């Protein structure tokens, strides 16, 4: 076993007595020094509904770790919430928090030389941040998702947090009454748990099942339901066995298992953010995986699930229909899942699925039959062209025609864009450009849920294109293209676009371009000057200095 507290305490040495004395103060007895020490990275917080239900899961996991013969040590992990920070300066800390979470888990786990770690999180950046730390440290680990929220109800309709954002656009456009506006806001979030569609949190949690780092069937459970705590207990027991066997994350996180995760993301209609996050996870695990690999998987993977934001159903519906295991088994049966990939249980994912034998039922409409998919190919397309020479991500589900050519409406921040949309300055046929919101320029690559939701609320979701070097919420749908790289702040061509320029977005051709000559682009480049960074000190200042391009995951440890 690698150097850790247990091996040092057993072998003795100059630090043996002080080490033991301090551990006795937190509950260790004579027999406990022979047991594996397992960290519990606790994302509980009452700052947001996503994480407010985590503590009971941690309590169950801690008890199960002790019962299985380990000594658990809990430590806190920070979180911020996109849904609360959206449209404010605080939103810029969202992606940054992914790096902070990874660093915090690495610091506590390696700083105390723990034998294993169980990570519990729920909000969007909790999952990739936790998995990046797990992959980076390569200490036996398992991920426990805090669970999804249950849907709200208003006048017979299921609600999610996106309902509230879209209500803003509908209300300002005069298409919604005050009664409905207030009713949606008051009823959108009825329980604890993460946002309830196949948005970023549920996308990442479900993909961790496919990756092999979470228990099958655990990712779409509702946070308040007893089975979620049962799953946390079962996860703890599995982890102790992994510690004893020496089964490590990099035995599980491989190129093939990442491909399994991406296939699941495509089949379920998952978030654009998954592209950014799996680039980062692959980087942390030192696995060869590029932005072009997403396009390779997309072309062969059908969208099988009718899930929000572009579909009808929510995560709890998906869970009742059989959830991730059913979809994984369908992918396995049709040659789109590597069944020989190891999982945290010590068995392959093929063995796990054969033992579980999940079967798609005909009495539900959430998971479509293989020969009747929502779409024959995946929904997250990688576009390239003179506006994104390194690539960008387009979400193309829910659209009648994923192609548009129109005049650019250029804004240098999300707030400017939102003001223009609310004022009615954006019209059908326009292509909205939101720039200087990339990893360095934002900084933090904030999500554009407010503008996209406002466009949808105004009935412009199908007829207006929107491109940005920032990100989109997993809840976003429409003619949207994000993660444009290189970003405006470093002189990417998106910085050179002028109001009225013709822009083409064509998902059929995987093309994104501004329709001007190379000579004109070169002339504009010669006149362009990099703006001053928006932060020069503190966490955000460090992030600007360190963060990579979005096409490499916007990570901070590639030197």
N, C-alpha and C positions, 0 to 999 in steps of 0.2 A: 504493500500500500504506500502511496505517496506520503511525503513528510507532512504530518499534521499533529494536532494536539494529542490524539490518542497514542500515536507511535512515540512521541516525545515523552509523554507521561509514563508509558510503560517502560521505556528504556532508561528513564531516569536522567541524571545529569545535573548540572549546576542549578538549572531553573526548576527542578522538579518540585521542591517544597513550596516556593511561591506560587507556581502554577496551580497546584492542588489547593492551596489555601484560598485562593481567589475563587476557584470553582466551588469549593465547599460553601462559600457565602451565597451562591445562587442555587443551592439545593443538591449538590453532589455528595454522595456517601461513598464509603470505601469501595463498594462493589461497582460503582458507576464509572470509575476511571478505565475499566476494561471495555466499556460500551462505545459504539460509534457516536460521535457528536454530529447531529444533523441540524443545520440551520433552517429556520423557517422565515422566509422573506415575506413579511406581512404588509400588504398594500392597503390595509383597512384605513378608511378616512370617512368622516362625515361631511367632507367638502362636496361630495357628489353622490348621487344615487348608485352609480356604478360600483363604488367601493364600500358603500355604507353597510353592506351585508356580509363583508368578508370575515369579521371577527369570529362569528360562530363556526365558520369553516376552519379557521386557524385553531380554535380551541379543540375541535374534533381531531384535526391532524396531529396536534401536540399530544393528545391523549393516546392516539393510536401509535405514534412513534415510541412513546414510553412503553406501551404494552408490547410492542414488537422488539423491545430490547435496545432501543437507542436513547440517547439523551438529547432532547430537542432544545435549541436555543433560538429564541425569536428575536428578530430585529426589524425595525421599521423601514419602509421604502416609500419615497415621496410619490405623489401623483398630482397631475393637473387634469382638468376636464375640458375637452374641446367644446362641448355643448354649452358650458357656462362662459368660457372665455371667447367664444366665437364672435368675431367682429370687434374685438377690443385689443388693446396692446398686449393683454395677457395671453392671447392666443399664440403669440410668437414664441411663448415658452413651451408649447405643446411638443413639437418634434425635439426640441432641446431636452425636454424631460426624458425622452427615450434614452439619450446618452447618459443623463444623470442617474436614471434608474439602473442601467447596466453597470455604471461605475460604482454605485452604492452597494449593489449586490456583490460585485467582485470585491469591494473593499472589506465588507463584513465577513464574507465567506473565506477569503484568502487571508485576511488579517487575523482571523481566529483559527485558521488552518482546519476548517471543518471537513468532516468525512463525506458529507453530502448536503444537498440543499433542496428544499421544497419551496417553490415560489408560488405565492397566491396573489393574483391581481385580476383586475376586471376592466379598467378603462383602456382606451385605445393603445396608449404607449406602454402600459404595463406589460402587455404580452411581448412585443418585440424587444423591449428593453430587457425583460427578464430572460428571454431566450438568447439574446446576444451575450449576456453575462454567462449563462449556462454553457454556451458554445465556447466562449473565450476561456473560461476557467477549466473546463473539462473535468469537473468533479461530478460524481453520480448525482443526478438531479431529475426532478419531475415538475411539470407545470400543472397547477390547479387553477382553473378558471373560476372566478367569483360568481359567474352565472348571469343570465340575461334578465332583463326586466320583463314583466308581463305587460301586454298591450293595454293602453287606455281605451276608453269607450266614450263616444259622443254621438248621439242620435243613430245608434246601431252600427257605427263605423269603428274599426280598429284604429287606434292612434299610436304613433311613435313620436319621438322628439322632432322628427322632420315635419310632422303635421303642423307643429307650432311655427317652424320657420316658413313653411309654405303659406301658412295663414297670413303672415306679414305681407307677402306679395299680393295675395288675393284681397286682403282688406284694403291695402293702399290703392289697389286698382278698382275699388268699388264693387268687387265681385263677392264679398262676404259681409254678412251682417255683424254688428257688434256682439250680438248674442252668441253667434257661432265662434267668433274670434275669441271671446272670453271663455266659452265652453271648452274649446280645444286647448287653450293654455292651461286651464285648471285641471284638465283630465288626461293630459298626454302622458304623464309619468306617475302611475298609481302605486308602484312598488319600488323597492330597491332593485338594483341590477343594471347591467349595461344596456345601451340602446338596442331596441328589440328587433330590428331588421337584420339583413345580412350586410350590416355596416362593418366598420373596421374591427371593432371588438369581437363580434361573432365570427367574422372572417378569419381573424388570427387564431381564435380559440379552436375553431373547427379544423383549421389547417394543422394545428399542433397534434390533433389526433392522427391525421394522415402522415405527419412527420415521424410519429412514433414516440413523442415526448409527453403525451397526455393519454389517459385511459380512454379507450373507445367508448363512445356513447356519453361522454361527460361534458361536452362543450356547449350544448344547447339547452341544458337544464335551467329552469328559472331559479334565480338566486334565493327566493324565500322558501322554496320547496324542500322538504326533508331529504329528498334523494340527492340534493346538491351537497349537503353535509356528509351523507353516506359516502359519496364519491370522494370527498376529501379524505375521509378515513381510509378508504381502500387505496387511494394514491399513496398515503403515508406508508402503508404496509408494503406496497410494491417497491417503494423507494428503499426501504431498509434491506430488502432482498437484493436490490441492485448494488447497494453499498457492499454487502457481504460478498457478492459475486465479482465486484470490481467492474461492473458494467458502466461505461462512461458515455457522455453525450456524443463524443465524436465517433463512437462505435455505432451510433444511431443516425446522427445528422450527416448524411452523405449526399453526393450529387443525385443519386437515385431517390433518396427519401425526400429531398427538396423537390424533385420533379413530381413525386406523389402528392406533396402538399400543394403545389401549383396546379396540378390536375384537379384536385378537390376544389380549389378556389375558382377555377374556371367553371366547373360543373355546377357550383352553387351560386354563381353570379356574384362573387365577392368583390371587395373594395379595391379601388385603384391603389390605395396605400399599401396593399400587400406586395406590390412590385417593389416599392422603396424598402419595405421592411425585410423581405426575403433576400434582397441584395445585401442588406446589412447583416442578416443572420448568416448568410453564406460567407461573407467576409470574416465574421467573427470565428466561424468554424474552419476557415481557410479551405473552403470548398470552391472549386472553379464553377462559377455560375454568373452569367452576364444578363444584361437586359434583353438581348436577342433570344435567350432561352425561353423567355415568357411567350414570345411570339411563336416559337417552335411548338410549344405545348398547346397554345391556343388553337392552332390550326387543326389539331386532331381531337380536341376535347369538346363535346357538346355541352351546352348549358341545360341541365336537367331539372333545375329547381325554380319554381315560380315564387320568388322571394322578393320582398321589398329591398331596395327602393324602387326598382323598375317593375317588380311583380306584385302579387296580391297578398302574400302571406308573411307572417312574422316568425321569429325563431322558435317560439313555443309551439307553433303549428308544425314546424319542421321536426322538432323533437318528437311530437306525438306521432308523426308519420314514419318514424324510424330513424330520422336524423342522419348524421354523418356515416355511421356504419353501413346503412343501406346504399348510399351513394358510392362509398368505397368498394363495396362488394360488386356493384354494377360496373365500376371502372375495372376492377380485377377480372371480372368475367369477360370483359371485352378487350383485354390486353392493354389497358391504359393505366395500370398500377403495377409497380414492382413488388410482387408478393414476397420476395425474399429479403426485404429490408427488415432489419432488427428493430424491435420496439423496447421500451423501458421495462416491459414485463419479462424480458429474456426470451420471448418467442417472436417469430417474424409476424409481420402484419398479415400475411396470408394465413398463417396458422391461427391468429386471433380471429380473423373473419370467418374462417371455416368452422372454428369452434362456436362462434356466436351465431353463424348462419342467418344473418339478417335478410329479410325478403321484402321487396317492395309490394305494398298492398294496393289493390285496385279501388279500395273504398276511400282513397284520399287523392287530392289533386296537387299537393305541394311538390312531390317528386314525380316527375313525368316518366313514362315508359321510355326505354332506350330508343325505340323506333318512332317516338313522338316527342322529341325534345323541344324546349323553348326556342333554341337556336342550334343549328348544326355545328357551329364553331363557337369557341369561347368569346368572351365579351371585352376582354382587356387587350386592346390592340396596341402594338408599339409602332408609332408613326415616325418617319424621318423625312427630312427635306431641309431646305435652306433656313427654316425657322427653328429646326431642332436637329442639328447634325449629329448629336450624341443620342438622340431619341427622345420620345415623350410618350405619355400613356393616355389613350383615349378609351372611354367607357362607351361602348356602342350598342348596348342592349336597350330595348324599349323605344328605339327610333325606327320610324318608317324608312328613312333614307339617311344613312350616316355620312353624308357628304354635303358640303356647302361651299360656295364661293361668294364672298360679299365684302363690303367696305369695312375697314378696320375702324373700331371705336376704341381709342387708346387711352388707358389710365395707368398712372404710376403707383397706385395703391388700391387695396380693396375698398377702403373708405370712399375714395373718389368714385369708384365704380358703383357702389351702393347708392350714393347720392344721385348719380345719373339715372340709374334704373328707377328709383322711386319717383324721380322727377319726370319720368316718361321720355327720356332722351334716347333710349335704346329702342330700336324698331325691328320688326321682322326683317330678316335678311342680313342684319348686321353681324359682324364678327367682333366680339368684345375681346380686347387684349388687356390683361392685368399683369403688369410687370414690376420688377424690383420687389418681388415677394418671394424670391428663391431662397435657398439655404443661407447664402451670405447676404443677399440684398434685403430680405425681410426685416431682420434675419429670422430664421426659423421656419420658413416655408409654410406659413399658416394656411389653413383650409379656407376655401371660398364657398362655404355652405350658404351664407346669407345671400350673396348675389345670385347664385344658381337657384336657390329656393324662391327668391323674389321673382326671377324670370319665369319660373314654372307657375307661381301663383298668378302672374299676369297673363298666362297662356302663351308664353313665348319659348317654352322648353324645346319644342321641335323646330322652331324657325330662327333661332339665334344661336350662333356658335360662340364659344368662349374658350380662349386659350390663356394659359398662365404658366409662369415659372414657379408658382406656388403649388399647393396641393388642393385636392378636393376631399370633402368628407366622404366616408363610405356610404353615406346617405344620399349622395348626389346622383342625379341622373340627368340626361339631356345631351346636347351636342357639346360635350366638354372635353378639353384636352389639357392635362396638367403635366407637371414635372418637366417642362420644356428645358432642355439642356443643350448647350451652355446657357446659364441664366443671364438676365440683363446686367446684373451687377458686375460680372466679369467680362462683359462685352459681347455676349451672345447676340445673334442677329435679332432676337426679339426686342433688344434695346434700340434698334435702328428703324423700327416700324413707325410710320407717320399716320396720323388720322386720315382716313380716306383711301389708304393703300388697299388694293385687292388682295385678299387672303383666301387660300383654298385649304379646306380640311376634307380629306377624302379617305375614309377608313377602308374602302374597297381597294384603293391603290396603296394604302399604308403611307399616305403622303400628307405633309403639312408644309406649306410654303407661302411666302409673300411674293406676289407676282410682279416683281420688278427685276431689272437687269443686275448682273453681277457688278457691272460698272457703277451703277447707282448705289448699290450696297457698299462698295469700296469707298465711294465718295462720302457717304454718310459715316462710315467707320472712321475716316480720317478726321471728321468733325466731332466725334463722340468723346466725351470725357467721363471717366468713372466718378460717380458721386461719392461724397464722404460717407463712410459707414455710419449707420444709425446708432450704433453703440460702439464705444471705444474701451470700456473697462468692464469688469465683472464677468459673470457667466456668459452673457450674450456677446461681449467683446471677445472672449476666448473662443466661443463657438464660431464666430465669423472668421477668425484666424485659422481654425483647425478643420472646419467642415469640408468634406469632399463634394464633388458635383452630385446631383441627384441621380445621374445615370450609374453611379457607383454606390448608391444607397444613402448618401448624405451622412456618412459616418465621420467620426472625429479621430480615428486612430489609424488612418492610412497615411504613412509618411514616406 
